Structure formats: C-alpha cells, structure tokens
Amino acid sequence: MAKLSVVVPAYNEAEGIEQLRSKLLPVLDRIAARHAVELVLIDDGSTDATFDRLNQAFGDRPATRIIRHPENRNLGGAIRTGARESSGEWIANLDSDCTYDPAILEPLLTSMENGADLVTASPYHPNGRVVGVPAYRLFLSRSAGRLYGLILGANIHTYTAMVRVYRRDVYEHIASRESGFTAVADMMLRAIKQHRRVAEVPAELSVRRFGESKLRIAAVIGSHLRLMTRLILRPRSFSA
C-alpha cells in the first residue's frame, strides 16, 4: 500500500498540542495496519512554546519529523514545506487545533484507496455537520464555496477545508503559490480544472477548544476575491 505522510502545521498552538497528541496517535496506530506512516509537524514560526510542546509530545515517536520555520510563512508556506520535507506517495494535511477530529483521516484514506486523486473533509456536504463555529466563519466559507462552484459549474460543497489527502504526483501539478488560507481553495480549483478525481467525505467541523483562530477576515476575503477574479479572467492558469 502507498506510504502516507501526515503533515500538521501549527502556529502558536502550544495550549492544544497535548490534545493533538491524544487524538492523533491512536489514529496513526490504526492507519499503520494498512499503510506505512510518517508524521511531519511544522512549527510555522510560533512565538509561544509550540515547538517545545511538539518535541515533548511527539519527539520520541518513530517516523516523525518536527520542522521549525524561523518566521511565520502562513498556511500555504507550511503546506509547501510539509510536501517538500515528506516522502509518502500520499500526503495528508491535518489541522493542529482538532476542529476536525483526526479520525477523519480513516475515511479519507478509504476514498483514496478507491481511486481518488484528492479527497477533502467536507462539513458543508449535505451529510456533513458544523458545531459551534462562529457565524462569520461559516458565512465566509459557504459563500466562497458557492461562488467557486458557480464559476466552475462543479458539484463540490467544500473548497476551504485544509484537511485533505492528495496523491503526491497530483500535488506536484496543483501546488499553490498562495501564502495564506486561500492556498487550499487554489489547489481545489486547480484539481477541478485539471479534471482530477476529486472526492468529498462528509465531516464534522467544530469550534476549537484551545487558542484562537489565525484567520483574519478582511485579508481572507480579499484573497478569495483575487482568486475568483483570476479564475474568471485567466482560467487557463489553473490548468497548467
């Protein structure tokens, strides 16, 4: 079976690292019965104790790398580092705040085993669920997804969830140069425009228990608008 690299970016998430450890490690142990698994943790230039907590929680685990950015490179930069520093044929991206339970990796992998090129957790799928998430975040994500769907004519419900699994050879063709949160939407758009096999797994998105969201609403709205403008005016740039 394909080797899986699980890439987890973390920025100022010191309070939640123990939660991540307790939820993620049992999942990785179960997955290891089906796939070789490596874990790549990215401290994205944190200014708190995230790096130390990652080492305390995961430093003695085999097949684990902990990488520290000297400065914050934002989500897109952390995803690119994880892809570059990992070695699996499949790459999974997982949030460090456990707003998606790490157990979602198991049905995502089942979809990959059934032939998907990219599979995303999908809280906005009719069978998905959102619990306790602020209304402004839901409005932004749902609105962006609907607009992308209208532009593309695609029947995808969730464009903005980072929690996904990719085939590495597909990732190489859809990798985004975006630095912020819109990097994940950009990769989904590229996958659709390139006619990749995209799948969704209904998922539950819940409110974080520790720390605070790094999403900056005005900046994210501006980034989505720029991405939509490029999708309309230069659609071929997503197919290259």
Secondary structure, 3 states (H helix, E strand, C coil): CCCEEEEEEECCCHHHHHHHHHHHHHHHHHHCCCCCEEEEEEECCCCCCHHHHHHHHHCCCCCEEEEECCCCCHHHHHHHHHHHHCCCCEEEECCCCCCCCHHHHHHHHHHHHCCCCEEEEECCCCCCEEECCCHHHHHHHHHHHHHHHHHHCCCCCCCCCCCEEEEHHHHHHHCCCCCCCHHHHHHHHHHHHCCCCEEEEECEEECCCCCCCCCCHHHHHHHHHHHHHHHHHCHHHHCC
